[in-house]
Amino acid sequence: MSPVDVLIAGGGVVGSAVAYFLSTEPSFGGTVLVVEPDPSYRFAASSRSASSIRQQFSTPLNIALSRFGLEFLRAGGLPGSGDLTDVEFHAATYLYLASPAGLEILTHNVAVQRACAVDARLYAPDALAARYPWLEVRGLAAGADTGTGEGWFDGFALLGALRRANQRRGVRYLRDRVAAIELGEDQRVEAVRLAGGETLRCAWLVNAAGTRARTLAASAGIDVPVFARKRNVFVFTSPAQIPDCPLVIDPSGVWFRGDGSRFLCGPVPTSDPDVDPDDFEVDHAQFEDLAWPALAHRVPAFEQARVTGAWAGHYDYNSFDQNAFIGPCEAVPNLLLACGFSGHGLQHSPGVGRAIAEWIAFGEYRSIDLGPFAHARYARAEPLRELNVI
Ligand SMILES: Cc1cc2nc3c(=O)[nH]c(=O)nc-3n(C[C@H](O)[C@H](O)[C@H](O)COP(=O)(O)OP(=O)(O)OC[C@H]3O[C@@H](n4cnc5c(N)ncnc54)[C@H](O)[C@@H]3O)c2cc1C
């Protein structure tokens, strides 16, 4: 195969968003090849996500990325493109709840968000009970929601729409796996070796391999602290009537949200080890042991919750600071990272795709400066910590 300008390892929502913004950038006339081993995406995080989008982050850059993600979803892709027709964005607030121990952080986060023009609102328990009458507020010190700009959508439809738009614009998807990166004497990526045996030369390599990004980067001598962390999602029905149910994050770490006539929920496991990226077995005991007690306490009508389904997926978890690694590696400048999203990669994929495309086309970020997300912060031991990880 002839050399390609940009080779993207991983065709999930992030890799496909990078390809989307490259193929629509008039200043970039190069070739783009996405190498993806599983076009069904059965095990990709992009198809096992809760597909929700929020403004309530503690890192201003994450807020900026979400804001662009929202704009992109609402506009149906790039303005006038008609690329995203069926992502079904549903507007609903997140509702963060804090115990007395969490009050300071929640108050701080709301201040950060308001400084970024998010209409975040902090409620004392009485006001919270008045705003959300179905909520048990005993034991809470505060809650925070937003007036606009949050909700959920069909994440798998977003991935499918990006992939179809890319293929229409000449991006090729190759069913294979990048087995190793080959560096030249100048410490730049020269080529990649595919599991199928072929060697492909490329001018740029984007590592969007999700939970496998660490193994892939290691083949170029780059240490990327991204691990697979399992998250179980449970589907349940309940007699509870909660019109416009928000996405509620309980101080216990359990979250729940509406999903049509059903509800989704997920606990943060008490022990949260790195797991084998091939382990997708649902831990059913987590519903009984972790989720249900918190649900029944917070919404008494959830006492009669009945589980009707469940799945497990993996966060590509950055154990260093729970924020993504985006952009070039200092030691290998034509190796661009787009990984370590720690549970918020779906909503950030449009902003990250646009940023990586800008870096390749112009040698700089033009819309949002994602320089602080560079891998160099890890080498310098300077974490950029995200406090609001669900
Ligand atoms: C339970 C759960 C709930 C979530 N909820 C949300 C949410 O509400 N909102 C949100 O924004 N995010 C959420 N996320 C996170 C979000 O789903 C991910 O951050 C996002 O999907 C990451 O996309 P990706 O393309 O980087 O990874 P993936 O979708 O995992 O894609 C990576 C792809 O790389 C391929 N690959 C792997 N190794 C190689 C290789 N060596 N060569 C080539 N290809 C390779 C894989 O086959 C895979 O298709 C959630 C995740 C989970 C698991």
The ligand as an SDF file (V2000), in Angstrom:
LIG
                    3D

 53 58  0  0  0  0  0  0  0  0999 V2000
  -20.1160    2.6120   30.7830 C   0  0  0  0  0  0  0  0  0  0  0  0
  -19.5650    3.8320   30.1210 C   0  0  0  0  0  0  0  0  0  0  0  0
  -20.2590    5.0420   30.2030 C   0  0  0  0  0  0  0  0  0  0  0  0
  -19.7580    6.1800   29.5800 C   0  0  0  0  0  0  0  0  0  0  0  0
  -20.4960    7.3290   29.6230 N   0  0  0  0  0  0  0  0  0  0  0  0
  -20.0680    8.4200   28.9480 C   0  0  0  0  0  0  0  0  0  0  0  0
  -20.8670    9.5850   28.8830 C   0  0  0  0  0  0  0  0  0  0  0  0
  -21.9530    9.6380   29.4480 O   0  0  0  0  0  0  0  0  0  0  0  0
  -20.3980   10.6320   28.1830 N   0  0  0  0  0  0  0  0  0  0  0  0
  -19.1790   10.6130   27.5380 C   0  0  0  0  0  0  0  0  0  0  0  0
  -18.8010   11.6130   26.9480 O   0  0  0  0  0  0  0  0  0  0  0  0
  -18.4060    9.5130   27.5780 N   0  0  0  0  0  0  0  0  0  0  0  0
  -18.8170    8.4300   28.2600 C   0  0  0  0  0  0  0  0  0  0  0  0
  -18.0490    7.3050   28.2980 N   0  0  0  0  0  0  0  0  0  0  0  0
  -16.7060    7.3480   27.7090 C   0  0  0  0  0  0  0  0  0  0  0  0
  -16.7420    7.2650   26.2140 C   0  0  0  0  0  0  0  0  0  0  0  0
  -17.5860    6.2080   25.7990 O   0  0  0  0  0  0  0  0  0  0  0  0
  -15.3170    7.0470   25.7060 C   0  0  0  0  0  0  0  0  0  0  0  0
  -14.4660    8.0320   26.2890 O   0  0  0  0  0  0  0  0  0  0  0  0
  -15.2370    7.1780   24.2020 C   0  0  0  0  0  0  0  0  0  0  0  0
  -16.1620    6.3220   23.5860 O   0  0  0  0  0  0  0  0  0  0  0  0
  -13.8280    6.8540   23.7530 C   0  0  0  0  0  0  0  0  0  0  0  0
  -13.8330    6.7520   22.3450 O   0  0  0  0  0  0  0  0  0  0  0  0
  -12.5690    6.1490   21.6260 P   0  0  0  0  0  0  0  0  0  0  0  0
  -12.8150    6.2250   20.1760 O   0  0  0  0  0  0  0  0  0  0  0  0
  -11.3410    6.7950   22.1740 O   0  0  0  0  0  0  0  0  0  0  0  0
  -12.4950    4.6410   22.1550 O   0  0  0  0  0  0  0  0  0  0  0  0
  -13.2430    3.3550   21.6250 P   0  0  0  0  0  0  0  0  0  0  0  0
  -14.6480    3.6090   21.3020 O   0  0  0  0  0  0  0  0  0  0  0  0
  -12.9470    2.2580   22.6030 O   0  0  0  0  0  0  0  0  0  0  0  0
  -12.4940    3.0660   20.2630 O   0  0  0  0  0  0  0  0  0  0  0  0
  -11.1600    2.6420   20.2240 C   0  0  0  0  0  0  0  0  0  0  0  0
  -11.0330    1.7450   19.0180 C   0  0  0  0  0  0  0  0  0  0  0  0
   -9.6640    1.4070   18.8430 O   0  0  0  0  0  0  0  0  0  0  0  0
   -9.6150    0.1040   18.3120 C   0  0  0  0  0  0  0  0  0  0  0  0
   -8.2550   -0.3980   18.5740 N   0  0  0  0  0  0  0  0  0  0  0  0
   -7.7480   -0.8780   19.7280 C   0  0  0  0  0  0  0  0  0  0  0  0
   -6.4580   -1.2070   19.5770 N   0  0  0  0  0  0  0  0  0  0  0  0
   -6.1280   -0.9040   18.3040 C   0  0  0  0  0  0  0  0  0  0  0  0
   -4.9260   -0.9940   17.5580 C   0  0  0  0  0  0  0  0  0  0  0  0
   -3.8020   -1.4730   18.1090 N   0  0  0  0  0  0  0  0  0  0  0  0
   -4.9480   -0.6100   16.2580 N   0  0  0  0  0  0  0  0  0  0  0  0
   -6.0850   -0.1070   15.7030 C   0  0  0  0  0  0  0  0  0  0  0  0
   -7.2470    0.0050   16.3760 N   0  0  0  0  0  0  0  0  0  0  0  0
   -7.2710   -0.3660   17.6580 C   0  0  0  0  0  0  0  0  0  0  0  0
  -10.7110   -0.6510   19.0270 C   0  0  0  0  0  0  0  0  0  0  0  0
  -11.1430   -1.7540   18.2630 O   0  0  0  0  0  0  0  0  0  0  0  0
  -11.7870    0.4280   19.1770 C   0  0  0  0  0  0  0  0  0  0  0  0
  -12.7850    0.3440   18.1740 O   0  0  0  0  0  0  0  0  0  0  0  0
  -18.5190    6.1390   28.8930 C   0  0  0  0  0  0  0  0  0  0  0  0
  -17.8270    4.9310   28.8050 C   0  0  0  0  0  0  0  0  0  0  0  0
  -18.3360    3.7940   29.3990 C   0  0  0  0  0  0  0  0  0  0  0  0
  -17.5720    2.5100   29.2610 C   0  0  0  0  0  0  0  0  0  0  0  0
  1  2  1  0
  2  3  1  0
  2 52  2  0
  3  4  2  0
  4  5  1  0
  4 50  1  0
  5  6  2  0
  6  7  1  0
  6 13  1  0
  7  8  2  0
  7  9  1  0
  9 10  1  0
 10 11  2  0
 10 12  1  0
 12 13  2  0
 13 14  1  0
 14 15  1  0
 14 50  1  0
 15 16  1  0
 16 17  1  0
 16 18  1  0
 18 19  1  0
 18 20  1  0
 20 21  1  0
 20 22  1  0
 22 23  1  0
 23 24  1  0
 24 25  2  0
 24 26  1  0
 24 27  1  0
 27 28  1  0
 28 29  2  0
 28 30  1  0
 28 31  1  0
 31 32  1  0
 32 33  1  0
 33 34  1  0
 33 48  1  0
 34 35  1  0
 35 36  1  0
 35 46  1  0
 36 37  1  0
 36 45  1  0
 37 38  2  0
 38 39  1  0
 39 40  1  0
 39 45  2  0
 40 41  1  0
 40 42  2  0
 42 43  1  0
 43 44  2  0
 44 45  1  0
 46 47  1  0
 46 48  1  0
 48 49  1  0
 50 51  2  0
 51 52  1  0
 52 53  1  0
M  END
$$$$
